Amino acid sequence: MSSVSLSTALSGISAANERLRASAHNTANLQTPGFRPERVVQTSLPEGGVVAGVERSQQVQVSAERELVEQRSATYSYVANLRVLQTQLRAEGALLDIKA
């Protein structure tokens, strides 16, 4: 299995997890006065994959609707990257079966 494709899928899973964590944190602080929500910024890596960083938003109000959409989106991204990882593992197993 290509280590690049493996690391790409794993970095996508990690980034989706960070997005979900930040959104849950924002939702938990929905009623906290003066709270500035966290936003996850993803940057593509030249060798493949992404790196996720967290920054504080300039706005001081958390939108429950936006956080719900972010949580759904992060969940779909997590599942999609997990499926890529599963497909890679299955393809590697099939290749080993053919060579054996």
Order of alpha helices (4+ residues) and beta strands (2+ residues): alpha-beta-beta-alpha
